[in-house]
Amino acid sequence: MASHNQSPAFVLPLLLVTLASMSGNTMVAEARHLLDITLPDIPSSLPHFPTVPELPEVPKVEVPHIPSFPEPQIPSFPEPHIPSFPEPQEVPKVKGPDVPSFGEPHEVPKIEVPPHIPSFPEPNIPSFPEPQEIPKVEVPHIPSFPEQPEIPKLEIPKLPELPAFPGLPEPLKIPTLKP
């Protein structure tokens, strides 16, 4: 049975070689074609373009006058820990919508700080009796095994020596022309 054309690994290198050879030929042909083309001459004088009309002037928009307010003064601090502020300045009043008045604010009741916490009697916790001593359990006596007698070491007898194996014949020396 023939086993060719069963593996795609055989086809892939052939495809890559074919594509590489085709792309190289087209590059050379296009470069040769560019060398054969003659470029048209560029005229030295440019054509006359029409002039663009000037834009009309836009009238300036009048901005209404905005009243200026006096700049606030930065307070001076003679001592770093105790700042002193200047007296407040009058701010010009701006007319606004009429806001109804709600009258005098009501008094807020004072809260005790810290609030009174009632004291509770200490709970009566019953005491537990102390644990009794647990009697120790006696371990039964384990008899010891008698000593085992020493076993004499066995000697391994020596194997008889085998006769030497006849070696392979030396390879034949073939003459060569090399020195």
PyRosetta script that sets phi, psi and omega in degrees:
from pyrosetta import init, pose_from_sequence

init()
pose = pose_from_sequence("MASHNQSPAFVLPLLLVTLASMSGNTMVAEARHLLDITLPDIPSSLPHFPTVPELPEVPKVEVPHIPSFPEPQIPSFPEPHIPSFPEPQEVPKVKGPDVPSFGEPHEVPKIEVPPHIPSFPEPNIPSFPEPQEIPKVEVPHIPSFPEQPEIPKLEIPKLPELPAFPGLPEPLKIPTLKP")
pose.set_psi(1, 134.8)
pose.set_omega(1, -180.0)
pose.set_phi(2, -84.9)
pose.set_psi(2, 138.4)
pose.set_omega(2, -177.7)
pose.set_phi(3, -113.7)
pose.set_psi(3, 23.9)
pose.set_omega(3, 178.5)
pose.set_phi(4, -84.7)
pose.set_psi(4, 159.7)
pose.set_omega(4, 179.9)
pose.set_phi(5, 61.5)
pose.set_psi(5, 25.2)
pose.set_omega(5, 175.3)
pose.set_phi(6, -103.6)
pose.set_psi(6, -15.4)
pose.set_omega(6, -177.6)
pose.set_phi(7, -111.2)
pose.set_psi(7, 128.2)
pose.set_omega(7, 178.2)
pose.set_phi(8, -72.3)
pose.set_psi(8, -12.0)
pose.set_omega(8, 179.4)
pose.set_phi(9, -66.2)
pose.set_psi(9, -22.4)
pose.set_omega(9, 178.8)
pose.set_phi(10, -76.6)
pose.set_psi(10, -32.5)
pose.set_omega(10, -174.6)
pose.set_phi(11, -82.3)
pose.set_psi(11, -34.5)
pose.set_omega(11, -174.0)
pose.set_phi(12, -60.8)
pose.set_psi(12, -46.4)
pose.set_omega(12, 178.1)
pose.set_phi(13, -63.2)
pose.set_psi(13, -36.7)
pose.set_omega(13, 178.7)
pose.set_phi(14, -64.4)
pose.set_psi(14, -39.0)
pose.set_omega(14, 178.8)
pose.set_phi(15, -64.7)
pose.set_psi(15, -42.6)
pose.set_omega(15, -180.0)
pose.set_phi(16, -65.6)
pose.set_psi(16, -40.2)
pose.set_omega(16, 179.1)
pose.set_phi(17, -65.2)
pose.set_psi(17, -40.4)
pose.set_omega(17, -179.9)
pose.set_phi(18, -64.3)
pose.set_psi(18, -45.3)
pose.set_omega(18, -179.3)
pose.set_phi(19, -66.0)
pose.set_psi(19, -39.1)
pose.set_omega(19, -179.9)
pose.set_phi(20, -65.7)
pose.set_psi(20, -39.0)
pose.set_omega(20, -179.0)
pose.set_phi(21, -70.7)
pose.set_psi(21, -33.5)
pose.set_omega(21, 179.9)
pose.set_phi(22, -70.3)
pose.set_psi(22, -40.3)
pose.set_omega(22, -176.7)
pose.set_phi(23, -69.6)
pose.set_psi(23, -34.1)
pose.set_omega(23, 179.0)
pose.set_phi(24, -65.8)
pose.set_psi(24, -39.4)
pose.set_omega(24, -178.7)
pose.set_phi(25, -67.5)
pose.set_psi(25, -38.4)
pose.set_omega(25, -177.9)
pose.set_phi(26, -69.0)
pose.set_psi(26, -34.6)
pose.set_omega(26, 179.8)
pose.set_phi(27, -64.2)
pose.set_psi(27, -45.0)
pose.set_omega(27, -178.4)
pose.set_phi(28, -65.6)
pose.set_psi(28, -41.4)
pose.set_omega(28, -179.3)
pose.set_phi(29, -65.7)
pose.set_psi(29, -39.7)
pose.set_omega(29, 179.0)
pose.set_phi(30, -67.5)
pose.set_psi(30, -38.9)
pose.set_omega(30, 179.3)
pose.set_phi(31, -65.5)
pose.set_psi(31, -40.4)
pose.set_omega(31, 178.3)
pose.set_phi(32, -65.6)
pose.set_psi(32, -36.8)
pose.set_omega(32, 179.6)
pose.set_phi(33, -65.7)
pose.set_psi(33, -36.2)
pose.set_omega(33, 178.9)
pose.set_phi(34, -68.0)
pose.set_psi(34, -33.1)
pose.set_omega(34, 178.8)
pose.set_phi(35, -69.7)
pose.set_psi(35, -30.4)
pose.set_omega(35, -177.5)
pose.set_phi(36, -79.8)
pose.set_psi(36, -18.3)
pose.set_omega(36, -176.6)
pose.set_phi(37, -77.4)
pose.set_psi(37, 137.5)
pose.set_omega(37, 174.3)
pose.set_phi(38, -99.5)
pose.set_psi(38, 132.9)
pose.set_omega(38, -177.9)
pose.set_phi(39, -84.2)
pose.set_psi(39, 145.9)
pose.set_omega(39, 179.0)
pose.set_phi(40, -71.9)
pose.set_psi(40, 153.4)
pose.set_omega(40, 179.5)
pose.set_phi(41, -76.5)
pose.set_psi(41, 139.6)
pose.set_omega(41, 178.4)
pose.set_phi(42, -91.3)
pose.set_psi(42, 128.0)
pose.set_omega(42, -179.2)
pose.set_phi(43, -67.1)
pose.set_psi(43, 145.2)
pose.set_omega(43, -177.2)
pose.set_phi(44, -78.5)
pose.set_psi(44, -31.0)
pose.set_omega(44, -179.7)
pose.set_phi(45, -103.1)
pose.set_psi(45, 137.1)
pose.set_omega(45, -179.5)
pose.set_phi(46, -86.5)
pose.set_psi(46, 152.7)
pose.set_omega(46, 177.9)
pose.set_phi(47, -69.1)
pose.set_psi(47, 157.5)
pose.set_omega(47, -178.1)
pose.set_phi(48, -79.5)
pose.set_psi(48, 124.5)
pose.set_omega(48, 177.4)
pose.set_phi(49, -96.0)
pose.set_psi(49, 144.6)
pose.set_omega(49, 179.0)
pose.set_phi(50, -69.8)
pose.set_psi(50, 151.2)
pose.set_omega(50, -179.4)
pose.set_phi(51, -81.3)
pose.set_psi(51, 148.3)
pose.set_omega(51, -179.1)
pose.set_phi(52, -88.8)
pose.set_psi(52, 131.1)
pose.set_omega(52, 179.3)
pose.set_phi(53, -68.3)
pose.set_psi(53, 151.6)
pose.set_omega(53, -178.8)
pose.set_phi(54, -74.5)
pose.set_psi(54, 148.7)
pose.set_omega(54, 179.2)
pose.set_phi(55, -77.0)
pose.set_psi(55, 143.2)
pose.set_omega(55, 178.1)
pose.set_phi(56, -71.5)
pose.set_psi(56, 154.0)
pose.set_omega(56, -179.4)
pose.set_phi(57, -75.3)
pose.set_psi(57, 138.7)
pose.set_omega(57, -179.8)
pose.set_phi(58, -93.8)
pose.set_psi(58, 131.7)
pose.set_omega(58, -179.9)
pose.set_phi(59, -68.4)
pose.set_psi(59, 149.5)
pose.set_omega(59, -179.4)
pose.set_phi(60, -77.5)
pose.set_psi(60, 140.6)
pose.set_omega(60, 179.2)
pose.set_phi(61, -87.7)
pose.set_psi(61, 133.1)
pose.set_omega(61, 179.0)
pose.set_phi(62, -79.9)
pose.set_psi(62, 132.4)
pose.set_omega(62, -179.5)
pose.set_phi(63, -99.4)
pose.set_psi(63, 133.2)
pose.set_omega(63, 179.2)
pose.set_phi(64, -66.5)
pose.set_psi(64, 152.6)
pose.set_omega(64, -177.8)
pose.set_phi(65, -73.8)
pose.set_psi(65, 129.3)
pose.set_omega(65, 178.4)
pose.set_phi(66, -104.2)
pose.set_psi(66, 126.2)
pose.set_omega(66, -179.3)
pose.set_phi(67, -67.2)
pose.set_psi(67, 146.7)
pose.set_omega(67, -179.9)
pose.set_phi(68, -98.7)
pose.set_psi(68, 143.9)
pose.set_omega(68, 178.7)
pose.set_phi(69, -103.6)
pose.set_psi(69, 151.0)
pose.set_omega(69, 178.1)
pose.set_phi(70, -67.8)
pose.set_psi(70, 144.9)
pose.set_omega(70, 180.0)
pose.set_phi(71, -75.0)
pose.set_psi(71, 138.1)
pose.set_omega(71, 178.7)
pose.set_phi(72, -71.9)
pose.set_psi(72, 147.5)
pose.set_omega(72, 179.9)
pose.set_phi(73, -88.7)
pose.set_psi(73, 143.7)
pose.set_omega(73, 178.8)
pose.set_phi(74, -82.7)
pose.set_psi(74, 127.5)
pose.set_omega(74, -178.3)
pose.set_phi(75, -67.4)
pose.set_psi(75, 149.1)
pose.set_omega(75, 178.3)
pose.set_phi(76, -100.5)
pose.set_psi(76, 142.9)
pose.set_omega(76, -178.3)
pose.set_phi(77, -115.0)
pose.set_psi(77, 100.9)
pose.set_omega(77, 179.7)
pose.set_phi(78, -69.0)
pose.set_psi(78, -38.4)
pose.set_omega(78, 178.1)
pose.set_phi(79, -117.4)
pose.set_psi(79, 145.7)
pose.set_omega(79, -176.3)
pose.set_phi(80, -68.2)
pose.set_psi(80, -25.9)
pose.set_omega(80, -175.0)
pose.set_phi(81, -95.1)
pose.set_psi(81, -26.1)
pose.set_omega(81, -176.6)
pose.set_phi(82, -118.9)
pose.set_psi(82, 99.2)
pose.set_omega(82, 179.7)
pose.set_phi(83, -79.6)
pose.set_psi(83, 147.4)
pose.set_omega(83, 174.0)
pose.set_phi(84, -118.5)
pose.set_psi(84, 133.4)
pose.set_omega(84, -177.2)
pose.set_phi(85, -107.4)
pose.set_psi(85, 146.2)
pose.set_omega(85, 177.6)
pose.set_phi(86, -72.9)
pose.set_psi(86, 164.8)
pose.set_omega(86, 179.0)
pose.set_phi(87, -66.3)
pose.set_psi(87, 146.8)
pose.set_omega(87, -178.0)
pose.set_phi(88, -65.8)
pose.set_psi(88, 145.3)
pose.set_omega(88, 178.9)
pose.set_phi(89, -96.7)
pose.set_psi(89, 159.5)
pose.set_omega(89, 178.3)
pose.set_phi(90, -78.4)
pose.set_psi(90, 132.5)
pose.set_omega(90, 177.7)
pose.set_phi(91, -101.3)
pose.set_psi(91, 133.2)
pose.set_omega(91, 179.8)
pose.set_phi(92, -61.3)
pose.set_psi(92, 140.0)
pose.set_omega(92, -177.4)
pose.set_phi(93, -85.0)
pose.set_psi(93, 138.5)
pose.set_omega(93, 178.3)
pose.set_phi(94, -112.4)
pose.set_psi(94, 133.4)
pose.set_omega(94, 178.8)
pose.set_phi(95, -69.5)
pose.set_psi(95, 134.7)
pose.set_omega(95, 179.6)
pose.set_phi(96, -138.3)
pose.set_psi(96, -175.6)
pose.set_omega(96, 180.0)
pose.set_phi(97, -69.4)
pose.set_psi(97, 155.4)
pose.set_omega(97, 179.1)
pose.set_phi(98, -75.7)
pose.set_psi(98, 129.3)
pose.set_omega(98, -180.0)
pose.set_phi(99, -110.8)
pose.set_psi(99, 127.2)
pose.set_omega(99, -179.9)
pose.set_phi(100, -70.2)
pose.set_psi(100, 148.7)
pose.set_omega(100, 179.3)
pose.set_phi(101, -94.2)
pose.set_psi(101, 146.9)
pose.set_omega(101, -177.5)
pose.set_phi(102, -104.6)
pose.set_psi(102, 5.5)
pose.set_omega(102, 177.5)
pose.set_phi(103, 89.6)
pose.set_psi(103, -168.0)
pose.set_omega(103, -178.2)
pose.set_phi(104, -75.7)
pose.set_psi(104, 143.9)
pose.set_omega(104, 176.6)
pose.set_phi(105, -73.0)
pose.set_psi(105, 149.5)
pose.set_omega(105, 179.5)
pose.set_phi(106, -79.3)
pose.set_psi(106, 156.8)
pose.set_omega(106, 179.1)
pose.set_phi(107, -75.7)
pose.set_psi(107, 138.7)
pose.set_omega(107, 178.0)
pose.set_phi(108, -94.1)
pose.set_psi(108, 128.6)
pose.set_omega(108, -178.8)
pose.set_phi(109, -65.8)
pose.set_psi(109, 146.5)
pose.set_omega(109, -179.6)
pose.set_phi(110, -79.6)
pose.set_psi(110, 144.2)
pose.set_omega(110, -179.3)
pose.set_phi(111, -106.7)
pose.set_psi(111, 135.9)
pose.set_omega(111, 178.4)
pose.set_phi(112, -70.1)
pose.set_psi(112, 132.9)
pose.set_omega(112, 178.6)
pose.set_phi(113, -122.3)
pose.set_psi(113, 121.5)
pose.set_omega(113, -14.0)
pose.set_phi(114, -75.8)
pose.set_psi(114, 154.9)
pose.set_omega(114, -178.9)
pose.set_phi(115, -68.0)
pose.set_psi(115, 154.3)
pose.set_omega(115, -177.8)
pose.set_phi(116, -73.4)
pose.set_psi(116, 125.2)
pose.set_omega(116, 179.5)
pose.set_phi(117, -108.8)
pose.set_psi(117, 122.7)
pose.set_omega(117, -178.8)
pose.set_phi(118, -69.2)
pose.set_psi(118, 150.3)
pose.set_omega(118, 179.7)
pose.set_phi(119, -93.6)
pose.set_psi(119, 140.2)
pose.set_omega(119, -179.3)
pose.set_phi(120, -106.2)
pose.set_psi(120, 146.9)
pose.set_omega(120, 177.9)
pose.set_phi(121, -70.8)
pose.set_psi(121, 151.7)
pose.set_omega(121, -179.3)
pose.set_phi(122, -70.0)
pose.set_psi(122, 136.9)
pose.set_omega(122, -178.6)
pose.set_phi(123, -71.4)
pose.set_psi(123, 149.5)
pose.set_omega(123, 179.4)
pose.set_phi(124, -95.0)
pose.set_psi(124, 109.2)
pose.set_omega(124, -177.6)
pose.set_phi(125, -99.4)
pose.set_psi(125, 126.8)
pose.set_omega(125, 179.9)
pose.set_phi(126, -70.2)
pose.set_psi(126, 148.8)
pose.set_omega(126, -180.0)
pose.set_phi(127, -92.7)
pose.set_psi(127, 146.2)
pose.set_omega(127, -179.3)
pose.set_phi(128, -97.7)
pose.set_psi(128, 145.7)
pose.set_omega(128, 179.9)
pose.set_phi(129, -71.7)
pose.set_psi(129, 152.7)
pose.set_omega(129, -179.6)
pose.set_phi(130, -73.4)
pose.set_psi(130, 145.0)
pose.set_omega(130, -179.3)
pose.set_phi(131, -69.5)
pose.set_psi(131, 146.1)
pose.set_omega(131, 179.3)
pose.set_phi(132, -82.9)
pose.set_psi(132, 159.1)
pose.set_omega(132, 178.8)
pose.set_phi(133, -73.1)
pose.set_psi(133, 137.7)
pose.set_omega(133, 179.6)
pose.set_phi(134, -89.2)
pose.set_psi(134, 128.4)
pose.set_omega(134, -179.1)
pose.set_phi(135, -67.7)
pose.set_psi(135, 144.6)
pose.set_omega(135, -179.8)
pose.set_phi(136, -76.5)
pose.set_psi(136, 140.7)
pose.set_omega(136, 179.5)
pose.set_phi(137, -87.6)
pose.set_psi(137, 132.9)
pose.set_omega(137, 179.8)
pose.set_phi(138, -80.9)
pose.set_psi(138, 134.4)
pose.set_omega(138, 179.0)
pose.set_phi(139, -88.3)
pose.set_psi(139, 128.6)
pose.set_omega(139, -179.7)
pose.set_phi(140, -66.6)
pose.set_psi(140, 151.6)
pose.set_omega(140, -178.4)
pose.set_phi(141, -74.5)
pose.set_psi(141, 129.5)
pose.set_omega(141, 179.4)
pose.set_phi(142, -99.6)
pose.set_psi(142, 123.2)
pose.set_omega(142, -178.7)
pose.set_phi(143, -70.9)
pose.set_psi(143, 148.1)
pose.set_omega(143, 179.0)
pose.set_phi(144, -86.8)
pose.set_psi(144, 149.0)
pose.set_omega(144, 179.7)
pose.set_phi(145, -76.8)
pose.set_psi(145, 148.4)
pose.set_omega(145, 177.8)
pose.set_phi(146, -70.4)
pose.set_psi(146, 154.2)
pose.set_omega(146, -179.4)
pose.set_phi(147, -66.9)
pose.set_psi(147, 140.1)
pose.set_omega(147, -179.5)
pose.set_phi(148, -85.3)
pose.set_psi(148, 141.6)
pose.set_omega(148, 179.5)
pose.set_phi(149, -71.2)
pose.set_psi(149, 152.1)
pose.set_omega(149, -180.0)
pose.set_phi(150, -71.8)
pose.set_psi(150, 134.7)
pose.set_omega(150, 179.2)
pose.set_phi(151, -96.8)
pose.set_psi(151, 129.0)
pose.set_omega(151, -179.3)
pose.set_phi(152, -68.5)
pose.set_psi(152, 144.9)
pose.set_omega(152, -179.9)
pose.set_phi(153, -73.7)
pose.set_psi(153, 136.6)
pose.set_omega(153, 178.6)
pose.set_phi(154, -85.9)
pose.set_psi(154, 138.5)
pose.set_omega(154, 177.8)
pose.set_phi(155, -94.6)
pose.set_psi(155, 135.3)
pose.set_omega(155, 178.5)
pose.set_phi(156, -84.7)
pose.set_psi(156, 124.6)
pose.set_omega(156, -179.4)
pose.set_phi(157, -69.7)
pose.set_psi(157, 147.2)
pose.set_omega(157, -179.9)
pose.set_phi(158, -76.3)
pose.set_psi(158, 140.4)
pose.set_omega(158, 177.2)
pose.set_phi(159, -77.5)
pose.set_psi(159, 146.5)
pose.set_omega(159, 177.9)
pose.set_phi(160, -69.7)
pose.set_psi(160, 147.4)
pose.set_omega(160, -179.6)
pose.set_phi(161, -73.0)
pose.set_psi(161, 135.5)
pose.set_omega(161, 179.0)
pose.set_phi(162, -85.0)
pose.set_psi(162, 151.0)
pose.set_omega(162, 177.3)
pose.set_phi(163, -68.0)
pose.set_psi(163, 153.7)
pose.set_omega(163, -178.3)
pose.set_phi(164, -62.1)
pose.set_psi(164, 139.3)
pose.set_omega(164, -179.9)
pose.set_phi(165, -77.0)
pose.set_psi(165, 132.7)
pose.set_omega(165, -179.7)
pose.set_phi(166, -66.2)
pose.set_psi(166, 131.7)
pose.set_omega(166, -177.0)
pose.set_phi(167, -75.6)
pose.set_psi(167, 167.2)
pose.set_omega(167, 177.5)
pose.set_phi(168, -75.1)
pose.set_psi(168, 151.1)
pose.set_omega(168, 178.8)
pose.set_phi(169, -68.6)
pose.set_psi(169, 150.2)
pose.set_omega(169, -179.5)
pose.set_phi(170, -67.1)
pose.set_psi(170, 145.1)
pose.set_omega(170, 179.8)
pose.set_phi(171, -66.2)
pose.set_psi(171, 151.0)
pose.set_omega(171, -177.4)
pose.set_phi(172, -73.1)
pose.set_psi(172, 141.9)
pose.set_omega(172, 178.1)
pose.set_phi(173, -92.3)
pose.set_psi(173, 121.1)
pose.set_omega(173, -178.9)
pose.set_phi(174, -100.5)
pose.set_psi(174, 128.7)
pose.set_omega(174, -178.8)
pose.set_phi(175, -69.4)
pose.set_psi(175, 140.4)
pose.set_omega(175, 177.9)
pose.set_phi(176, -124.2)
pose.set_psi(176, 167.1)
pose.set_omega(176, -179.6)
pose.set_phi(177, -91.5)
pose.set_psi(177, -9.2)
pose.set_omega(177, -179.8)
pose.set_phi(178, -76.0)
pose.set_psi(178, 143.7)
pose.set_omega(178, -179.9)
pose.set_phi(179, -77.5)
pose.dump_pdb("model.pdb")
